[in-house]
Amino acid sequence: MSAPGLLTLMRLVIGRDLRLALRHWDQVAQPLIFFLIVTTLFPLAIGPALDELRKIAPGIVWVAAMLAALLALESLFRSDVEDGTMEQWTLSGQPLSIMLLAKTFAHWLLSGLPLVIVSPLVGTALGLPSSVWPVLAFSLALGTASLSILGAIGAALVVGVRRGSVLLALLVLPLEMPVLIFGARAVDLAMHGESVVGPLNLLAAMLLLFVSLGPLAMAAAMRISVEG
């Protein structure tokens, strides 16, 4: 298939998922609400001391983002498997890896991008200076995209398992640790006025790796789940 054909296929899949999400906006809002609740509860629990909050703010933001991304993953492919859509995709002759990548991108638009947009608000609540906000947003953009791809691979593996959320967490969370470490490190370095090039480059490299190999792993896992 030609490149324009692949782009058209991805656009159709993304548009379909976005339209379906509008019908279930309450489920779409859950990760964002969870992220806001978790990050804003810490100042209430620790107290108004900004120095204490700033020390742990990078870890708070990234752990909350990781858990929020995990919250919406179990249902990523389940409805398509249950109604037969995924089986049709598998038999359609179209590249399944491209369609699953497009579906994962739609998932990031709905769950990851809102976290990036509200990150300055969260940073304000945690006492992060405004100079750190661009690094926070950019690192979250790279990191949440990687989390979505890793989570999609895990979701494809457990899509045929009833109540697979626990198994999904056990599969995905260890793989997400490098993203968490480098993302929090980038924010911490920005707070101290040091160079953030290293952690951001590593986040970008991981994202490129996941975009390159992730769709193939998703497609293989989905074929196993659907045919099994």
DAZIQUI-V378068 format. One record per helix or strand. SS is the DSSP state (A for helix, B for strand). FROM is the first residue (numbers start at 1). LEN is the number of residues. Records with the same first field share a line. If there is no record, write none. Layout:
SS=FROM-LEN + FROM-LEN
//
This chain:
A=3-21 + 25-22 + 50-22 + 78-5 + 85-7 + 96-16 + 113-13 + 130-29 + 165-27 + 197-31
//
